[in-house]
């Protein structure tokens, strides 16, 4: 009887991780503040790039973004599954992200199969198989994520994390961007998004000691201090994109500071 109850409970838990996006949300995002960070630091900037810099209409940008993000997250969650079920056990301070959910082999196969099916299905629907860049991108992403999950050297894992963060940002939009657009957005992406997330990653792995990292003054100061470099890069490139991106992220930092004050929540987010 106890075995049947345990089996039923495990199957119920599996339902919330079953489909693409759900696994990411329940294992990584987990909260409203985490969802705000995901949208403001990653998804909205991507959508703005597609709308204003790709030459697509708003409707086309929304459609391509939605399809490409579902394609990406279906693939990316395979790396998460590998990390959560196998890799973390080999880490000294590995985080158990699935709580009480300990899937058996059949459940693991189902989770993996659904994501592979969705990935292949969207690839066919979007006819992405006609684009060599599509195969190069996902081959690189797969190799980097596998390396990240299997490396034992925490210092080197920081470098694979940098790769993953940059690839993750461009995943929903790269197929619709010209090389000129990537060139003009690369500085903001690497500095305002990748560098910032890397500091958080290193801090969480005890690779970097930054006592003020979680304070609002640090987050505000981080983006303010980069404004001078943004002005120089904008002047050098003849584009306002770096300055606009800097102001954009600064705006969200101020918004989150206001949100926490209104809610009177302790400042414990990784934003």
Secondary structure, 3 states (H helix, E strand, C coil): CHHHHHHHHHHHHHHCCCCCCHHHHHHHHCCHHHHHHHHHHHHHHHHHHHHHHCCCCHHHHHHHHHHHHHHHHHHHHHHHHHHHHCHHHHCCCCCCCCCCCCCCHHHHHHHHHHHHHHHHHHHHHCCHHHCHHHHHHHHHHHHHHHHHHHCCCHHHHHHHHHHHHHHHHHCCCHHHCCHHHHHHHHHHHHHHHHHHHHHHHHHHCCCCCCCCCCCHHHHHHHHHHCHHHHHHHHHHHCCCHHHHHHHHHHHHHHHHHHHHHHHCCCCCCCC
